[in-house]
Amino acid sequence: MDLITNIAERFDRISVFAELRVPARELPVAALRLSDASVLEISRDLAGIANDIARLQALFAGVAAHRSQRSAGQSGLAATQGHGSPASLIQAITGGTKADATRHVRVGSALLEDALAGSDGRQGDDSRGDAGPDAAETDAAAVTHAAVLREALMAGRLTTPQHDTIRRGLADPRDDSPDARTVWATAARHLIDDAAGLTVEDLAIRARALRDSLDLIGAEERFAQRYANRSFRTWIDDTGQHHGRIVFDDEMALWVHAIRDAALRPRRGGPRFMTDEERAAATALVDDPRTNDQLQYDLFMSILRAGSLAEASDVFGARQPGVRVVTIETAPEHDAERRDAFGRLRAAGYAEDGGHVLPGSLIDRAVCTSGTTRLRFDETGNPLDVGHEHRLFTPKQRIALAVRDGGCAWTGCSTPASYCEAHHIDHVADGGRTDINRGILLCRHHHLLLHNHGWKIRREHTGPFTLHPPPGDHRDPITVQSHATWKWAWNPPTPPPRAHWRAA
């Protein structure tokens, strides 16, 4: 069936709905009166009409491009209409985007090129009649992937975006041998079969992957080219908003995606079978008022802050990527008592971020390569004061806060200590002191939330920290709990001797 007849039949089916035969201004209200089945039926017919029209648009965009070739000069169709390119002409006619107009020209030009190639005797030429099995074999080898895609588009098996995606994703084989043409045509048929069940974005990924599997040399070259294209650019628009644009190489793109997906998995449909702790964390993330884009931004800004200022002596939140190990010493420091018969340290350490238990051999290695920082805590787990003369918390103070708090102190937040900021619970401008018993860790998001929305964190002497809602919010204050895995040591069943805490 020809496209025009197909479009007309679809219009006829839609025209039977009386709800649609109203003045245009009444159409939105009338459409609401349609049943669910009618909405689906009309939507499918409209999609079919749109796809058929898109094929015609692409075809005639290709005709316009063919008549606007450089060889035609100022007498070309686009030039005579005052346009510098066929895409500009099509955009002016359709009122659409430049990207859509460019795609129509690209698809239409491909359709014309393939059709012209089919009339030169290499493919689609029936003038030879029955030339026997050898001729049929030659014809099969002569069919290109472009011809296969053209036939699928004009038969309605592909939409114009799908055709363009596969054509660009597969590209052309590196050589024009019959074997290469056969392989590419077969690949195109596989992608056509898959197209109905894939988004255009996923179809593009599959097409590129298929091309790379067929052209390993080209895959290496394309990887190298994408690596060479890597870049990072920032600018400020006329409203003062800062913007950034990153072009990733393949490996770093996967690395960044892995970080993002791990952080946002509960929002993106994570596993159903989880522990209670994992389920609570997932619920907290789902209920977080920030958008996914805001969460991603805060995540990557925290990563940048953690690494960009880094030197070996820097503290958590502004240090090189690594693992800080916390150990608790409650026994005399004599090797005979602290090590086993093989010389291994009799101790368990805890990763500062996450609190994972680490063996004594790893602690030994960390001490050997990174040294130690000794901190003294009282029996209840409060770090003893190490000074308050600085406006900002010192590295040792920050380590002490990390050991005590184990991460962001805000209820329900799981941001690790290495991504947090030290907050003064007493305003420095009002005489507040930079003492560790008057400081607490908060992630950047909750630190800003506290300062910008009237939340307060208070503490009486060495008692617990309490989080107080803004004025007018009548919720009760919340007692802040440490996230440190080793927090049991601050309130053991039997109080131990005064403990020395060491961060390696």
Buried (B, 14 or more C-beta within 10 A) or exposed (E): EEBEEBBEEBEEEEEEBEBBEEEEEEEEEBBEEBEEEBEEBBEEBEEBBBBBEBBBBBBBBBBBBBBBEEEBEEEBBBBEEEBEBBBBBBBBBEEBEEEBBBBBBBBBBBBBBBBEBBEEEBBBEEEEEEEEEEEEEEBEBBBBBBBBBBBBBBEBBBBBBBBBBBBBBBBBBEEEEEEBBBBBBBBBBEBBEBBEEBEEEEBBEBBBEBBBEBBEEBBEEBBEEBEEEEEEEEEEEEEEEEEEEEEBBEEEBEEBEEBBEEBBEBBEEBEEEEEEEEBEBBEBBEEBEEEEEEBBEBBBEBBEBBBEEBEEEBBBBBBEEBBBBBBBBEEEEEEEEBBEEEEBBEBBBBBBBBBEEBEBEBBBBBBEEBEEBEBBBEBEBBBEBBEBEEEEBBBBBBBBBBBBBBBBBBEBBBBBBBBBBBBBBBEEEEEBBBBBBBBBBBBBBBBEBBEEEEBEBBBEEEEEBBBBBEEEEEEEEBEBEBBBBBBEBBEEEEEEEEBBBBBB
